[in-house]
């Protein structure tokens, strides 16, 4: 066999990706043994943009799947007190110079304030309502005491002057002149809740001002002159009287369920704490009493009892911290934001501090430990939900919706295209007319009409599946026409005629002989269609006609981005979901373009 014939025969054998010995000749030229599939693979991995897209998409999927698995979520949970919190995880990062030099710590919803023994205030956490903008007079003076509400601070200087800052919508940060005139030099305790503040005087009287003081019997006359301590909840004030009984002002669960034995003198209370819907009291024997909302997990059942003697209690929003006489900390409540994740202390705990979602403990050596809500890496949304967690679970849904919709589109589109192109005749005509009818249906008005017609008769999950099916059923026409056009070319080729001459069934010819020839084009179209489907779902959810809240998707997370305040102030609520959509769609498009170029015969030419 001459050299020319050997080369031709070697190239022929290379089509099958094999090496043969021909008359002592071994084919070793790589260019002659690469199969079409191998060529496509090589072309794809040599495409740098395609590899960037593939790595990006795989990384995104792993990020979402692992993140969602590690961060389970209750879609119906919300925490309005933590709404629109900026990104950050420094809510518990107290200044280390406070160790051994601490007088007091109180917390707001997303920040904490400490007073050291030198009369200086320290503030850390996420700034809301300008709480970190301490007035110059406070900076340049020595602070004697302070109190913290949900988003405001009131400080008492050693000169006797009171200065408030932060949220002052109900004048809760400004002491009324009528109150200031009677408390000068006579204040035992400052306290604050949500939009209201108060003081307890040395002679056992209490004065309250702000929103919750309007139209409510905040301090009853028979309590005046007998008040030892006051604790503020969201809507209530709990008073400890000089005979060890309790009085409570305000409305709701915690006011209507106050145990009788805590008011009739049969029990002598020594410490109290209160939050939004629950309260706790400790008697002189260290026994714990709880009352309020029974669904909060903050109540002890009739047969449940804490055996350790409790000497101090501290209220958080979702939990209570209890200090035993042995210096141990016990928690009662829900572990919503890490409130039950008590750290290991270096010594015996002597004091509990903090409120809302942050807890602090001071041990016998003066060391401070903190636990509770560290903050939100990507911030919180308008309902106080962790944006990162919702991005994890929203990504699962957005990607899942795209996959299901593309599968429906692919099955219908490829089947219709194969049958239409191969069979032809009246069947081809019928399929093409059906495709034209489908194409003429206005997608967005149809979805809007269905959304209004369905109303609340379907759950959010059922609506999610409906969106998948609708996108799939209305998106197959383009793929069908693409496949049909290729089939019209392929069916006239010799290998199809040979298959027919051999008497093969038409279904066999379509599936085993023609389909592999058009599969590369279908893969490219499906890949690019997947990116388009994700954009479609995001657009529908953004407009309120796709995946419905509280189930998250990247699209419906952007719904409130239409508000100017969100775009301007709460930028994290639209920047991060948008970034996820861009990364996902761009990655899939790069992969699709990479497939298209890799399957192009011209890409094999060097």
VOGU-3710 file (C-alpha; in Angstrom, 3 decimals, decimal comma):
1> xxxxxxxxxx> 0,000/0,000/0,000  1,541/3,292/-1,091  1,858/6,282/1,215  -1,102/8,131/-0,266  -3,494/5,187/0,096  -2,314/4,599/3,671  -3,132/8,196/4,586  -6,619/7,995/3,072  -7,377/4,718/4,824  -5,978/6,050/8,121
11> xxxxxxxxxx> -8,262/9,075/7,921  -11,234/6,772/7,264  -10,412/4,718/10,369  -10,000/7,922/12,392  -13,738/8,597/11,982  -14,367/5,700/14,349  -11,724/6,823/16,855  -9,723/3,582/16,574  -6,159/2,600/15,919  -5,517/-0,216/13,480
21> xxxxxxxxxx> -2,442/-1,833/12,191  -2,407/-2,031/8,431  0,379/-4,087/6,979  2,660/-3,257/9,904  1,504/0,424/9,773  0,164/1,898/13,033  -1,992/5,012/12,779  -0,645/7,491/15,314  -1,650/10,850/13,833  -4,051/12,343/16,425
31> xxxxxxxxxx> -5,830/14,480/13,856  -7,034/11,333/12,088  -8,452/9,512/15,128  -10,529/12,239/16,860  -14,234/11,421/16,777  -16,840/14,171/16,170  -17,858/14,033/19,824  -14,251/14,352/20,924  -13,764/17,252/18,543  -16,757/19,078/19,977
41> xxxxxxxxxx> -15,466/18,486/23,505  -11,989/19,759/22,621  -13,400/22,832/20,916  -15,589/23,587/23,915  -12,870/23,333/26,576  -10,542/25,431/24,420  -13,129/28,210/24,395  -12,134/30,378/27,368  -15,440/32,232/27,572  -17,370/28,959/27,514
51> xxxxxxxxxx> -15,246/27,591/30,344  -15,779/30,785/32,346  -19,518/30,317/31,872  -19,385/26,625/32,834  -17,294/27,236/35,950  -19,477/30,195/36,878  -22,715/28,225/36,504  -21,420/25,190/38,410  -20,137/27,457/41,182  -23,473/29,247/41,338
61> xxxxxxxxxx> -25,418/25,980/41,554  -23,136/24,651/44,310  -23,413/27,973/46,153  -27,210/27,815/46,047  -27,647/24,110/46,816  -25,138/24,020/49,685  -26,317/27,354/51,050  -29,970/26,289/51,027  -29,109/22,985/52,727  -27,150/24,738/55,481
71> xxxxxxxxxx> -29,751/27,472/55,957  -33,239/25,992/56,279  -35,960/28,615/56,327  -39,605/29,077/57,189  -40,949/31,060/54,243  -43,755/32,456/56,390  -41,430/33,812/59,093  -40,838/37,562/59,227  -39,329/39,940/61,755  -40,562/43,490/61,031
81> xxxxxxxxxx> -38,368/44,921/63,787  -35,341/44,025/61,653  -36,621/45,335/58,326  -34,202/47,041/55,944  -31,075/46,303/57,975  -27,950/47,075/55,954  -25,393/44,323/55,199  -23,012/43,619/58,051  -22,230/41,144/60,822  -20,948/43,462/63,525
91> xxxxxxxxxx> -23,986/43,668/65,816  -22,163/41,742/68,550  -18,673/43,185/68,030  -18,342/45,218/71,208  -15,157/47,262/71,827  -12,619/45,090/73,626  -11,614/47,965/75,935  -14,938/47,463/77,728  -13,650/44,238/79,300  -13,136/45,074/82,962
101> xxxxxxxxxx> -14,413/48,622/82,436  -18,153/48,199/81,913  -21,014/49,826/83,760  -24,016/49,014/81,533  -25,106/47,664/78,115  -28,487/48,035/76,431  -29,483/47,080/72,886  -31,811/48,347/70,201  -33,040/46,324/67,264  -29,701/46,269/65,424
111> xxxxxxxxxx> -27,231/48,108/67,649  -25,961/48,153/71,221  -24,803/50,923/73,536  -22,429/50,605/76,477  -21,404/52,976/79,240  -17,960/52,497/80,708  -16,837/53,429/84,203  -15,335/56,665/82,890  -18,724/57,962/81,720  -18,102/57,443/77,998
121> xxxxxxxxxx> -20,656/55,917/75,607  -19,718/53,256/73,045  -22,060/52,327/70,151  -21,712/49,412/67,730  -23,858/47,508/65,271  -25,849/48,653/62,224  -26,703/52,333/62,293  -30,432/53,098/61,971  -32,103/56,475/62,421  -28,635/58,006/62,949
131> xxxxxxxxxx> -28,171/56,479/66,411  -24,402/56,552/65,919  -24,432/60,316/65,405  -23,854/61,133/69,057  -24,521/64,820/69,841  -21,358/66,817/70,486  -22,550/67,732/73,980  -22,751/64,031/74,889  -19,315/63,367/73,374  -17,754/66,181/75,363
141> xxxxxxxxxx> -19,499/65,417/78,662  -19,520/62,621/81,187  -22,572/60,356/80,950  -24,137/59,133/84,179  -26,859/56,866/82,765  -28,708/56,083/79,533  -31,503/53,996/78,050  -32,116/52,554/74,584  -35,377/52,074/72,696  -35,810/50,200/69,446
151> xxxxxxxxxx> -34,091/52,959/67,446  -33,275/55,838/69,794  -31,067/56,682/72,787  -31,545/58,951/75,797  -28,487/59,882/77,882  -28,358/61,577/81,287  -25,261/63,674/81,804  -23,606/64,180/85,190  -24,860/67,756/84,972  -28,420/66,406/85,167
161> xxxxxxxxxx> -29,280/67,264/81,561  -31,098/64,706/79,363  -30,262/64,466/75,651  -31,965/62,135/73,190  -31,249/61,290/69,539  -32,179/58,800/66,834  -35,805/58,052/65,956  -37,995/60,720/67,541  -41,228/60,309/65,605  -43,376/60,379/68,775
171> xxxxxxxxxx> -41,096/62,737/70,725  -40,010/59,740/72,767  -36,395/60,954/72,831  -37,348/64,342/74,309  -38,345/64,540/77,959  -41,440/66,767/78,277  -40,903/69,930/80,289  -43,701/68,892/82,666  -41,771/65,696/83,486  -38,323/67,297/83,549
181> xxxxxxxxxx> -39,430/69,780/86,177  -40,350/67,057/88,691  -37,543/64,545/88,161  -34,494/66,787/88,444  -32,004/65,043/90,719  -34,598/62,428/91,547  -34,191/59,666/88,910  -33,494/56,064/89,856  -34,013/54,378/86,457  -34,433/55,270/82,796
191> xxxxxxxxxx> -36,343/52,838/80,539  -37,576/52,803/76,937  -39,623/50,634/74,582  -40,834/51,127/71,037  -41,672/54,808/70,513  -42,016/55,570/74,237  -39,750/56,276/77,222  -40,024/56,640/80,959  -38,310/57,175/84,281  -38,645/55,773/87,799
201> xxxxxxxxxx> -37,859/58,263/90,533  -36,134/57,682/93,867  -39,445/58,152/95,653  -41,112/55,333/93,692  -42,991/57,285/91,050  -42,967/56,675/87,279  -43,521/59,003/84,337  -43,952/57,821/80,737  -44,056/59,821/77,490  -44,163/59,139/73,770
211> xxxxxxxxxx> -46,528/57,169/71,546  -47,620/54,453/73,998  -48,426/57,060/76,645  -51,184/58,570/74,524  -54,644/57,542/75,716  -53,428/54,710/77,975  -53,332/54,310/81,733  -49,550/53,863/81,761  -49,088/54,457/85,509  -52,031/53,842/87,841
221> xxxxxxxxxx> -52,440/56,180/90,773  -52,209/53,430/93,392  -48,787/52,428/92,008  -47,289/55,893/92,402  -44,809/56,028/95,242  -44,467/52,217/95,303  -42,533/51,472/92,088  -39,138/49,792/92,530  -38,387/48,887/88,914  -39,970/49,243/85,473
231> xxxxxxxxxx> -39,361/47,164/82,333  -40,637/48,197/78,904  -41,962/45,794/76,276  -43,103/46,729/72,801  -46,579/47,798/73,895  -46,501/47,424/77,690  -44,732/48,535/80,843  -44,263/46,024/83,675  -43,791/47,453/87,164  -42,268/45,794/90,241
241> xxxxxxxxxx> -43,816/47,317/93,366  -42,260/47,686/96,814  -44,287/44,801/98,311  -43,058/42,335/95,649  -46,267/42,441/93,601  -46,559/43,418/89,933  -48,542/45,913/87,939  -48,746/46,040/84,149  -49,892/48,780/81,777  -50,926/48,392/78,171
251> xxxxxxxxxx> -52,926/45,826/76,229  -52,508/42,400/74,659  -51,615/38,874/75,817  -49,072/39,903/78,385  -51,469/42,334/80,083  -54,510/40,067/80,190  -52,750/36,891/81,377  -50,791/38,245/84,352  -50,968/35,478/87,027  -53,095/36,370/90,058
261> xxxxxxxxxx> -50,467/35,142/92,536  -48,109/37,846/91,250  -50,579/40,614/92,096  -52,271/39,478/95,324  -49,160/39,321/97,524  -48,940/35,532/97,766  -45,617/35,657/95,893  -42,815/38,156/96,435  -41,128/39,025/93,122  -37,524/40,250/93,037
271> xxxxxxxxxx> -36,812/40,573/89,287  -38,839/41,019/86,095  -38,429/41,131/82,288  -40,849/41,678/79,394  -40,807/41,592/75,593  -43,464/41,978/72,894  -45,983/39,352/74,017  -44,448/37,636/77,055  -43,128/38,398/80,506  -41,167/36,604/83,191
281> xxxxxxxxxx> -40,786/37,082/86,934  -38,490/35,600/89,592  -39,590/35,288/93,199  -37,391/35,488/96,305  -36,837/31,715/96,164  -35,557/31,827/92,568  -38,721/30,305/91,084  -39,645/31,299/87,510  -43,110/32,524/86,438  -43,975/33,102/82,778
291> xxxxxxxxxx> -47,105/34,391/81,062  -48,277/35,854/77,741  -48,562/34,369/74,250  -48,762/30,569/74,533  -47,454/30,034/71,010  -44,142/31,773/71,568  -42,229/28,894/73,274  -41,409/31,363/76,046  -43,846/29,894/78,543  -43,280/27,126/81,057
301> xxxxxxxxxx> -46,028/24,500/81,049  -47,923/23,606/84,212  -45,756/20,536/84,783  -42,503/22,223/83,699  -40,181/23,866/86,167  -36,644/25,190/86,174  -34,989/23,456/89,111  -32,012/25,825/89,402  -32,414/28,894/91,552  -32,606/31,918/89,251
311> xxxxxxxxxx> -31,242/35,251/90,456  -31,598/37,441/87,342  -33,598/37,528/84,094  -33,038/39,449/80,856  -35,578/39,764/78,055  -34,865/39,427/74,369  -37,391/39,580/71,547  -37,604/35,819/71,015  -35,981/34,514/74,195  -35,297/35,101/77,878
321> xxxxxxxxxx> -31,865/34,718/79,458  -31,820/33,407/83,048  -28,850/33,550/85,405  -28,584/30,842/88,086  -27,032/31,342/91,518  -24,107/29,199/90,299  -23,309/31,698/87,553  -24,703/29,615/84,683  -26,877/31,002/81,882  -30,046/29,234/80,757
331> xxxxxxxxxx> -32,193/30,262/77,805  -35,942/30,030/77,338  -37,549/30,659/73,936  -36,889/30,244/70,209  -33,520/30,104/68,489  -34,554/32,360/65,615  -31,362/34,408/65,288  -28,918/32,506/67,469  -30,438/33,623/70,779  -30,060/30,151/72,281
341> xxxxxxxxxx> -26,428/29,718/71,154  -24,912/30,562/74,529  -21,096/30,765/74,364  -18,619/29,224/76,783  -17,707/31,698/79,503  -14,237/32,121/80,972  -15,586/32,473/84,484  -18,730/32,544/86,574  -21,305/34,909/85,060  -22,332/37,727/87,396
351> xxxxxxxxxx> -24,553/39,934/85,222  -26,799/39,716/82,142  -27,396/42,646/79,786  -28,778/43,520/76,366  -32,259/43,195/74,844  -34,083/42,692/71,546  -31,872/40,269/69,582  -28,504/40,685/71,356  -27,439/39,261/74,715  -24,334/40,074/76,785
361> xxxxxxxxxx> -22,918/38,457/79,914  -20,195/39,713/82,251  -18,210/37,127/84,211  -16,395/37,390/87,523  -13,223/38,581/85,797  -14,992/41,410/83,973  -14,887/39,616/80,596  -17,833/40,276/78,282  -19,387/37,548/76,105  -22,055/38,115/73,452
371> xxxxxxxxxx> -24,527/35,982/71,534  -27,655/36,406/69,439  -28,065/38,170/66,115  -24,696/38,956/64,536  -26,363/40,705/61,614  -27,103/39,857/57,996  -24,294/39,309/55,491  -26,381/40,721/52,630  -28,828/42,715/54,748  -32,534/42,147/55,404
381> xxxxxxxxxx> -35,621/42,849/53,316  -38,785/44,856/53,975  -40,095/42,164/56,359  -36,860/41,618/58,273  -35,953/38,375/56,489  -32,338/37,429/55,830  -31,617/38,331/52,210  -28,817/35,779/51,790  -31,042/32,905/52,932  -33,795/34,013/50,567
391> xxxxxxxxxx> -31,280/34,247/47,723  -30,272/30,627/48,406  -33,833/29,326/48,346  -34,971/31,765/45,662  -32,137/30,548/43,456  -33,278/26,939/43,843  -36,743/27,929/42,703  -35,616/30,180/39,829  -33,246/27,537/38,462  -35,798/24,755/39,031
401> xxxxxxxxxx> -38,548/26,677/37,234  -36,216/27,193/34,283  -35,280/23,508/34,106  -38,891/22,259/34,211  -40,047/24,825/31,664  -37,159/23,975/29,320  -37,856/20,248/29,639  -41,475/20,822/28,621  -40,380/23,080/25,767  -37,746/20,590/24,605
411> xxxxxxxxxx> -40,023/17,551/24,624  -42,856/19,278/22,767  -40,628/21,307/20,439  -38,343/18,448/19,390  -41,212/15,973/18,967  -43,259/18,406/16,913  -40,249/19,409/14,820  -39,148/15,834/14,104  -42,627/14,635/13,138  -43,447/17,756/11,155
421> xxxxxxxxxx> -40,211/17,742/9,170  -39,957/14,011/8,517  -43,593/13,074/7,840  -44,625/16,246/6,035  -47,980/16,513/4,295  -51,136/17,378/6,222  -49,469/16,490/9,539  -46,757/19,054/8,888  -49,433/21,562/7,916  -51,441/20,904/11,078
431> xxxxxxxxxx> -48,457/21,209/13,402  -47,331/24,446/11,769  -50,813/25,985/12,070  -50,981/24,984/15,747  -47,559/26,566/16,219  -48,772/29,796/14,617  -51,774/29,864/16,948  -49,526/29,351/19,979  -47,171/32,076/18,758  -50,034/34,522/18,399
441> xxxxxxxxxx> -51,096/34,183/22,057  -49,870/37,248/24,000  -47,947/35,686/26,850  -47,978/38,473/29,429  -51,705/39,352/29,132  -52,522/35,628/29,369  -50,548/35,233/32,594  -52,048/38,415/34,043  -55,578/37,261/33,199  -54,975/33,840/34,733
451> xxxxxxxxxx> -53,476/35,398/37,832  -56,554/37,574/38,391  -58,940/34,713/37,556  -57,248/32,276/39,920  -56,943/34,765/42,782  -56,443/32,933/46,071  -57,864/29,629/44,856  -54,360/28,274/44,344  -51,497/28,134/46,819  -48,187/29,841/46,121
461> xxxxxxxxxx> -46,645/26,432/45,338  -49,414/25,558/42,873  -48,991/28,912/41,139  -45,270/28,184/40,861  -45,947/24,942/38,974  -48,512/26,722/36,808  -45,871/29,250/35,772  -43,489/26,409/34,806  -46,130/24,715/32,652  -47,262/27,947/30,980
471> xxxxxxxxxx> -43,737/28,969/30,046  -43,069/25,477/28,676  -46,326/25,201/26,707  -45,970/28,620/25,084  -42,236/28,494/24,250  -41,838/25,389/22,071  -42,690/26,856/18,660  -39,260/28,355/17,943  -37,428/25,115/18,727  -39,953/23,130/16,683
481> xxxxxxxxxx> -39,380/25,266/13,595  -35,613/25,061/14,006  -35,719/21,253/14,213  -38,178/21,044/11,305  -35,875/23,071/9,069  -32,946/20,772/9,801  -35,059/17,650/9,277  -36,128/18,884/5,839  -32,431/18,924/4,935  -31,496/15,647/6,633
491> xxxxxxxxxx> -34,387/13,504/5,354  -33,206/13,768/1,736  -29,706/12,538/2,493  -28,464/9,126/1,378  -28,312/7,536/4,821  -32,029/8,188/5,329  -32,883/6,780/1,923  -30,766/3,723/2,723  -32,584/3,236/6,034  -35,927/3,412/4,264
501> xxxxxxxxxx> -34,740/0,951/1,631  -33,833/-1,482/4,408  -37,429/-1,293/5,622  -36,761/0,339/8,983  -39,718/1,814/10,819  -40,158/5,556/10,564  -39,942/5,925/14,350  -36,593/4,118/14,280  -35,307/6,299/11,448  -36,374/9,454/13,281
511> xxxxxxxxxx> -34,952/8,522/16,691  -31,804/6,607/15,750  -30,697/8,166/12,489  -32,080/11,687/12,143  -32,283/12,842/15,771  -28,507/12,484/16,418  -27,861/14,666/13,372  -29,904/17,570/14,696  -29,203/17,066/18,394  -26,304/19,498/18,418
521> xxxxxxxxxx> -28,501/22,327/17,160  -31,204/21,392/19,678  -28,706/21,446/22,563  -27,572/24,950/21,663  -31,149/26,173/21,357  -32,196/24,539/24,648  -29,193/25,952/26,492  -29,874/29,486/25,317  -33,594/28,965/25,910  -32,897/28,062/29,538
531> xxxxxxxxxx> -31,376/31,494/30,105  -34,386/33,104/28,447  -36,742/31,094/30,630  -35,035/32,306/33,795  -35,415/35,888/32,585  -39,081/35,256/31,781  -39,753/33,871/35,256  -37,863/36,750/36,857  -39,844/39,276/34,839  -43,184/37,662/35,685
541> xxxxxxxxxx> -42,341/37,400/39,376  -41,070/40,973/39,364  -44,445/42,127/38,028  -46,288/39,976/40,570  -47,636/37,336/38,171  -45,044/34,617/38,648  -43,798/32,989/41,850  -45,732/34,555/44,701  -44,337/35,651/48,058  -43,606/34,366/50,673
551> xxxxxxxxxx> -41,987/31,716/48,441  -38,869/33,502/47,163  -37,498/33,703/43,661  -34,914/36,109/42,354  -37,640/37,816/40,365  -40,127/38,479/43,146  -37,301/39,620/45,438  -36,992/42,558/43,039  -40,691/43,457/43,145  -40,288/46,276/45,660
561> xxxxxxxxxx> -37,261/47,637/43,821  -39,764/49,755/41,913  -39,896/52,067/44,935  -37,542/55,019/44,764  -36,555/54,647/48,426  -35,370/51,078/47,810  -33,239/52,032/44,826  -31,757/55,004/46,630  -31,458/53,884/50,276  -31,936/50,126/50,593
571> xxxxxxxxxx> -29,730/49,270/47,619  -28,875/45,751/48,844  -32,473/44,610/48,313  -32,139/44,898/44,512  -28,389/44,762/43,866  -27,789/41,212/45,121  -30,824/39,482/43,500  -30,033/41,311/40,255  -26,422/40,144/40,445  -27,578/36,521/40,841
581> xxxxxxxxxx> -29,818/36,768/37,770  -27,038/38,365/35,719  -24,470/35,742/36,752  -26,847/32,854/36,050  -28,077/34,122/32,672  -24,626/35,241/31,517  -23,090/31,895/32,489  -25,748/29,914/30,634  -25,439/32,156/27,564  -21,670/31,697/27,512
591> xxxxxxxxxx> -22,150/27,918/27,732  -24,704/28,025/24,906  -22,416/30,119/22,701  -19,590/27,746/23,500  -21,678/24,758/22,348  -22,670/26,581/19,187  -19,090/27,367/18,253  -17,831/23,920/19,260  -20,407/22,228/16,995  -19,669/24,519/14,072
601> xxxxxx> -17,570/22,542/11,529  -15,577/25,674/10,774  -14,276/25,625/14,345  -12,340/22,468/13,510  -10,382/24,252/10,817  -6,965/25,355/11,940
//
